[in-house]
Structures are given as C-alpha cells and as structure tokens.
Amino acid sequence: MKRLLRHIAFCLALLLPAGVLAADADPVLASMEMQQEIQITLNGTSLRVIGAAGATLEIYNVTGVRVFCSRIDSADRSFNLNLTRGCYIVRIGKFVRKISIV
C-alpha cells in the first residue's frame, strides 16, 4: 500500500508544475475552494458572475460550439447575453455550470 501511495505521489509530482505540491497545500482542495468562491446567477438574459476577477468566461452551446467569450475584469460583473432560448454550458477556468435561457 505504501509503495502504491509513493508511486501516485511521484506521478503527481511529474505532472504538476513545480511548487504546486507544497507540504501544507492540497491541489484538489485548493481547486475546490476556488470553484466554491465563484457564483453565477442568470436573470432572463443577464448573467452575473461573482468572485472570478481576472478569469475568462466562456459559454458553449449543447453541440460544443463556443458562442460567447469575455474576460472578467472585476469581482462582480454582469453580462447581457444575446443568445437564443436553450441550454448552454458556462465555463470559468475549471468552474463549469449549465444554464437555461427561456
């Protein structure tokens, strides 16, 4: 069991950039905390993004075509989406959610 854990740690060290695996930092936990900080709300065709300053907002339709892309320049930003009715995928870094415009 210990051998398997050492092997997994070695493989992670090879795959991740230097400094990511600090003794007191858990990359999975850090990623989950970042995702929990981002909040999105949809009111009609207005999409509000909170907690994602500096990230890129991408919206894809159900066939995987990117239909909207914008840089988020503040901690609380709203976007007026000119999209037709339907389901879309919102992606901000590793944060991914489905939205429905009715």
N, C-alpha and C positions, 0 to 999 in steps of 0.2 A: 504494500500500500504506500509506504513512504517513497519507494522508488518511482511509483506512478505519479505521485504528487510532485516530486523533484523534476520529473520529465515534463509535466504540464507547465511548471513554473519556468523551466528552461525554454520551452517552446514559446511561451508568452513573452519572455524577455527578448527573444529573437524577433517576434512580430511587432512589438510595440516600440515606439520611439524612445530614445534614451530619456530617463528621468520620469517616465510615467509610472513605473513601479517603485515608488518610494516606500520606505518601511511603514509609514503611517497613512499612506494613500491607497485606497482601493479603487481601481479604474472603473469597475462596474458600479460601485456606489456613487462615485463622482458623476458618472453619466446619468444615473437615475435621479440624482439631486438636480442636475441641470434640466432634465426633462420635466421635473415636477415644478420648477420655477416658471416655466413658460405656460402662459394661459392664452387661449383663443376663445373668442365669442363671436357668433355670427348673428347679426340683426338685419334681416332682409338680405341686401347685397353688401352690407358693410361688415368687414372683417376687422376685429380689434385684436391686436397682439400685445401682450404684456410680458415683460421680462426677457426679451430677446434682442436687446440692442446690439448692433454690430453683426447680426446674423443675416442670412439670406432667406427670404420667404419664397417658396416655390409651390405652385398649385398645378396639379395634374388632373386631366380628365380620366374616366374609367378605362380608356384604351391606352393610357400611359403617356399621352402627349402633354408636354408642358404648355399650359395656357396662360400662366402668369408668373412673373419673376420680379422681385424687388428687394432691395437692400433695406433692412430695418435700421433706421438711424436714431431711434430713441427708445426708451424703456416702455413707453406706452404709445403705440402707433395704430392708426386706423387706415384701412384701405377700402376704397369704393370699388367693388368688383363688377365689371361689366360682363358677367358670364350668364349663359342661358341656364334655364332650370335643369337640375340634375345633381348627381353625386360627384364630388371631387375629393382629391387627396391633398392635404396641406402638409408640406414638409418644411421644417425649420431645423437644419442640422440633422440630428438623429431623432428629433421630435416629429412624430407623424400622427395625423388625425384625419378622419373622414368628415366632410361637411356635406350638407344637402341644401341646395338653393331651390326654394319652392316658389 
